[in-house]
Amino acid sequence: MQSPWLLFILISPAIKELHAGKSQQYTAVAKYSDGHAKDVTSEANWSCSNDTGAILSTTGLLTGLSVRVVTVNVEFKGLTQSRKLSITEQPMDEDVRRIK
């Protein structure tokens, strides 16, 4: 019997923006030919396109640093997937808005 083969990987969540100073944990899931899925977050290779805009840990934790567009990339067994998002300014605190 043939072993199932890797079809593709998915990155979650599919967010479009993250405020500078905030963090978001990404996960990577591998989908196989027999229909099963496996969380490969800790086994995958993570990278970020712009390390002045965000820092991405080896376990998929993204922390926004400054206003930029960044791409989160994950590679697992030769397959890659990417997510583009904007690092945006931190919204003003409600108390600060009242003072202005």
Backbone as CSV, one residue per row, in Angstrom:
resi,resn,N_x,N_y,N_z,CA_x,CA_y,CA_z,C_x,C_y,C_z
1,MET,0.845,-1.188,0.000,0.000,0.000,0.000,0.883,1.242,0.000
2,GLN,0.512,2.189,-0.814,1.285,3.425,-0.945,0.977,4.382,0.208
3,SER,2.017,5.027,0.716,1.837,6.015,1.774,1.160,7.258,1.199
4,PRO,0.338,7.940,2.014,-0.277,9.187,1.532,0.792,10.235,1.267
5,TRP,0.568,11.081,0.276,1.527,12.124,-0.042,0.962,13.487,0.342
6,LEU,1.873,14.392,0.538,1.535,15.754,0.941,0.965,16.515,-0.256
7,LEU,-0.249,17.065,-0.101,-0.886,17.820,-1.185,-0.583,19.311,-1.093
8,PHE,-0.800,19.901,0.081,-0.574,21.328,0.269,-0.532,21.652,1.752
9,ILE,-0.119,22.883,2.052,-0.149,23.364,3.434,-0.972,24.651,3.492
10,LEU,-1.562,24.880,4.636,-2.383,26.065,4.872,-1.839,26.838,6.064
11,ILE,-1.891,28.165,5.956,-1.541,29.045,7.081,-2.833,29.636,7.629
12,SER,-2.957,29.603,8.943,-4.105,30.226,9.616,-3.578,31.124,10.717
13,PRO,-4.285,32.199,11.078,-5.523,32.700,10.485,-5.232,33.557,9.249
14,ALA,-6.291,33.876,8.536,-6.181,34.681,7.314,-6.463,36.148,7.630
15,ILE,-5.661,36.712,8.523,-5.868,38.120,8.889,-5.217,39.027,7.854
16,LYS,-5.747,40.234,7.713,-5.227,41.199,6.741,-4.383,42.291,7.380
17,GLU,-4.536,42.472,8.713,-3.732,43.481,9.374,-3.479,43.115,10.828
18,LEU,-2.398,43.700,11.347,-1.996,43.510,12.731,-1.428,44.843,13.204
19,HIS,-1.813,45.270,14.392,-1.308,46.532,14.931,0.136,46.360,15.401
20,ALA,0.953,47.383,15.159,2.323,47.395,15.665,2.284,47.200,17.176
21,GLY,3.172,46.389,17.692,3.209,46.102,19.124,2.372,44.909,19.534
22,LYS,1.554,44.393,18.638,0.710,43.231,18.930,1.306,41.981,18.290
23,SER,0.877,40.823,18.760,1.361,39.545,18.231,0.207,38.681,17.761
24,GLN,0.513,37.797,16.832,-0.464,36.846,16.303,0.229,35.505,16.099
25,GLN,-0.361,34.454,16.653,0.178,33.108,16.449,-0.406,32.528,15.173
26,TYR,0.468,32.122,14.261,0.050,31.433,13.046,0.207,29.935,13.233
27,THR,-0.582,29.170,12.507,-0.437,27.722,12.488,-0.319,27.263,11.039
28,ALA,0.360,26.148,10.857,0.500,25.538,9.536,-0.086,24.133,9.612
29,VAL,-0.958,23.828,8.665,-1.588,22.505,8.611,-1.273,21.878,7.262
30,ALA,-0.757,20.658,7.298,-0.467,19.901,6.082,-1.670,19.029,5.746
31,LYS,-2.072,19.040,4.475,-3.178,18.203,4.002,-2.592,17.094,3.135
32,TYR,-3.037,15.856,3.378,-2.494,14.688,2.699,-3.517,14.054,1.753
33,SER,-3.004,13.227,0.840,-3.824,12.619,-0.210,-4.911,11.689,0.321
34,ASP,-4.738,11.150,1.509,-5.768,10.269,2.077,-6.825,11.045,2.856
35,GLY,-6.740,12.392,2.830,-7.753,13.222,3.478,-7.404,13.704,4.868
36,HIS,-6.375,13.152,5.473,-6.066,13.599,6.837,-5.238,14.880,6.808
37,ALA,-5.294,15.573,7.931,-4.561,16.825,8.107,-3.696,16.697,9.353
38,LYS,-2.563,17.389,9.325,-1.640,17.344,10.461,-1.137,18.754,10.750
39,ASP,-1.175,19.140,12.020,-0.606,20.420,12.435,0.916,20.285,12.377
40,VAL,1.541,21.079,11.520,3.004,21.032,11.359,3.662,22.350,11.773
41,THR,2.953,23.132,12.575,3.439,24.452,12.988,4.858,24.395,13.540
42,SER,5.123,23.450,14.423,6.441,23.388,15.063,7.488,22.705,14.187
43,GLU,7.071,22.003,13.144,8.008,21.312,12.251,8.367,22.146,11.017
44,ALA,7.532,23.122,10.692,7.701,23.917,9.473,8.784,24.971,9.645
45,ASN,9.248,25.497,8.523,10.204,26.602,8.511,9.444,27.892,8.224
46,TRP,9.542,28.839,9.137,8.831,30.112,9.043,9.792,31.226,8.665
47,SER,9.312,32.179,7.868,10.107,33.362,7.555,9.174,34.534,7.280
48,CYS,9.743,35.739,7.396,8.994,36.973,7.173,9.743,37.811,6.150
49,SER,9.005,38.434,5.244,9.620,39.181,4.151,10.253,40.501,4.579
50,ASN,9.878,41.016,5.733,10.345,42.346,6.118,10.589,42.375,7.617
51,ASP,11.829,42.167,8.034,12.105,42.105,9.473,12.172,43.465,10.147
52,THR,12.007,44.553,9.382,11.862,45.864,10.029,10.393,46.130,10.349
53,GLY,9.491,45.415,9.689,8.059,45.577,9.945,7.525,44.602,10.969
54,ALA,8.139,43.427,11.058,7.650,42.395,11.975,8.744,41.376,12.247
55,ILE,8.614,40.706,13.369,9.497,39.599,13.731,8.641,38.343,13.743
56,LEU,9.132,37.288,13.136,8.427,36.009,13.096,9.298,34.957,13.755
57,SER,8.760,34.308,14.786,9.526,33.279,15.499,9.558,31.981,14.695
58,THR,10.393,31.072,15.120,10.495,29.770,14.460,9.257,28.906,14.684
59,THR,8.364,29.353,15.564,7.127,28.614,15.817,5.889,29.335,15.282
60,GLY,6.104,30.382,14.445,4.982,31.049,13.798,4.362,32.205,14.554
61,LEU,5.011,32.718,15.578,4.482,33.869,16.320,4.999,35.143,15.655
62,LEU,4.066,35.927,15.114,4.399,37.177,14.435,4.144,38.349,15.374
63,THR,5.128,39.250,15.499,4.980,40.463,16.295,5.222,41.662,15.389
64,GLY,4.222,42.546,15.308,4.338,43.740,14.489,5.261,44.755,15.130
65,LEU,6.156,45.332,14.319,7.105,46.321,14.824,6.798,47.727,14.333
66,SER,6.599,47.869,13.020,6.364,49.195,12.447,5.465,49.070,11.224
67,VAL,4.902,50.197,10.826,3.932,50.214,9.724,4.627,49.778,8.433
68,ARG,4.218,48.632,7.930,4.787,48.025,6.728,3.811,46.965,6.217
69,VAL,4.024,46.546,4.990,3.364,45.351,4.461,4.384,44.230,4.568
70,VAL,3.983,43.121,5.159,4.887,41.983,5.324,4.229,40.728,4.756
71,THR,5.057,39.766,4.442,4.570,38.471,3.985,5.103,37.407,4.925
72,VAL,4.183,36.608,5.467,4.538,35.474,6.317,4.641,34.266,5.395
73,ASN,5.774,33.587,5.448,6.009,32.412,4.611,6.222,31.190,5.486
74,VAL,5.688,30.056,5.023,5.942,28.793,5.711,6.317,27.753,4.664
75,GLU,7.298,26.932,5.007,7.746,25.856,4.126,7.732,24.556,4.913
76,PHE,7.207,23.511,4.285,7.194,22.191,4.904,7.368,21.152,3.814
77,LYS,8.422,20.387,3.919,8.737,19.309,2.972,8.670,19.765,1.513
78,GLY,9.204,20.948,1.256,9.290,21.452,-0.110,8.090,22.240,-0.597
79,LEU,7.004,22.249,0.146,5.829,23.042,-0.229,5.814,24.333,0.571
80,THR,5.365,25.407,-0.059,5.324,26.700,0.615,3.933,27.312,0.525
81,GLN,3.669,28.196,1.449,2.430,28.968,1.484,2.781,30.330,2.081
82,SER,2.076,31.360,1.643,2.352,32.720,2.116,1.065,33.451,2.473
83,ARG,1.196,34.404,3.372,0.110,35.321,3.741,0.686,36.723,3.794
84,LYS,0.045,37.646,3.091,0.461,39.046,3.117,-0.465,39.797,4.065
85,LEU,0.115,40.675,4.878,-0.699,41.494,5.767,-0.012,42.819,6.019
86,SER,-0.780,43.766,6.496,-0.279,45.100,6.814,-0.081,45.225,8.312
87,ILE,1.076,45.752,8.688,1.294,46.140,10.078,0.844,47.598,10.147
88,THR,-0.112,47.872,11.009,-0.726,49.199,11.079,-0.397,49.872,12.404
89,GLU,-0.655,51.180,12.438,-0.419,51.929,13.676,-1.344,51.435,14.775
90,GLN,-0.828,51.472,15.966,-1.621,51.119,17.140,-2.699,52.184,17.318
91,PRO,-3.973,51.804,17.470,-5.004,52.823,17.676,-4.794,53.548,19.009
92,MET,-5.201,54.804,19.023,-5.067,55.586,20.264,-5.972,55.015,21.341
93,ASP,-5.464,55.050,22.539,-6.237,54.643,23.694,-7.419,55.601,23.853
94,GLU,-8.545,55.127,24.326,-9.757,55.941,24.498,-9.490,57.170,25.364
95,ASP,-8.685,57.006,26.432,-8.384,58.151,27.313,-7.590,59.230,26.577
96,VAL,-6.671,58.809,25.708,-5.864,59.764,24.938,-6.750,60.524,23.958
97,ARG,-7.714,59.850,23.334,-8.615,60.514,22.396,-9.453,61.581,23.100
98,ARG,-9.869,61.327,24.326,-10.674,62.301,25.057,-9.871,63.553,25.372
99,ILE,-8.594,63.403,25.644,-7.732,64.546,25.967,-7.581,65.424,24.735
100,LYS,-7.424,64.849,23.581,-7.253,65.626,22.343,-8.555,66.220,21.980
